[in-house]
Amino acid sequence: MSKILLLEDDEVLSETLVELLESEGFEVTHVVDGEMALDSTFVKKFDLFLFDVNVPFLDGFELLKSLRDAADMTPTIFITSLSDVASLSKGFDVGADDYIKKPFDFDELLVRMNALLKKAYHTYANEIVVDDFRFVIEKNELYLGADFIALAPYDLQITKLLFQNLDKTVTKEQIFQDLSHGNEMSEGALRVHINKLRKTGLPITTIKGIGYRLASS
C-alpha cells in the first residue's frame, strides 16, 4: 500500500480526494497547512506527496524547497489553481516532479501518480520480477508466485529500497536514513530484518562492511 501525504486546505476537495485515493488502495495522511505537512515527514516515510500551493503558514513551494534542501527526494505533484508560467516554473525549480491544475479529472491524477511511483523503481512496468518473486509497485506488495507475502512495516520498507535499487548495493547508511522517521535502528536490528526477508527466499547478498544487494538474476 503506497503512502500518500496530501496537503490540501479545501475541505470538500480534500474529503473527496481522500475517499477516492483510499478506494484505490492508497494510505492517505491528510493535513491542511504546510507546517503540519513538514511535521508529518519527520514521523513517517511517504511514497508520494500531493501538495496544494496556497495553504496556511508554509506554502507548497516553501515546503517542498525545505524538503529538497533536507535531501527528501519523495516524488511530488503540485495540485493547484495557479496556471501562469511563472508559478509553473517556480514549482519545478523547487523540485516538483509534476503539476496538475484545478479542477482536474481524478483519473488523470491517478495516471500521473502511478507514473511517478514507477519512476522511483526505474521502470515503466507495473511490477518488478526477481526469480519467482514479484513486487507490485502500485500496491507496495510482495508475492511469491501467486502467494502474497505479508511484511512488517520495516521489512516492507527495506524490501522497497532493495527493489528500487535492483542490482545495486544499498548501503546501511541509506537504509538507516530511510527508516529513521520516528525511531533509530541499530546494525543488529537491521541484520534481524534482513534475515527475516531472507527466510522468505529473497536472494539478498551481504556486501561486507557496506550494505546489501538484491540481484535480478
Number of C-alpha atoms within 10 A of each C-alpha: 17 17 18 22 22 22 27 27 19 11 10 9 12 17 12 11 17 18 13 15 15 13 10 13 14 19 17 20 16 20 19 19 22 26 15 15 23 17 11 17 16 11 13 17 19 17 20 22 24 23 29 27 25 19 18 14 13 17 17 26 23 15 20 27 17 14 16 15 12 9 9 14 16 20 19 22 24 24 23 21 14 17 12 8 9 9 14 17 11 12 22 16 12 18 19 23 17 17 21 20 14 12 10 12 10 13 10 10 17 14 10 16 21 16 16 22 21 19 15 20 20 14 15 14 12 16 19 21 16 16 14 11 21 20 20 17 24 18 15 19 19 23 16 17 12 10 10 13 14 11 15 10 10 14 17 19 16 21 23 19 18 21 24 20 17 18 14 14 18 21 15 16 12 14 19 17 12 16 19 15 14 10 9 10 12 9 11 9 11 17 12 13 17 19 15 15 18 13 9 13 13 19 17 16 14 15 13 7 8 12 15 20 21 22 18 13 8
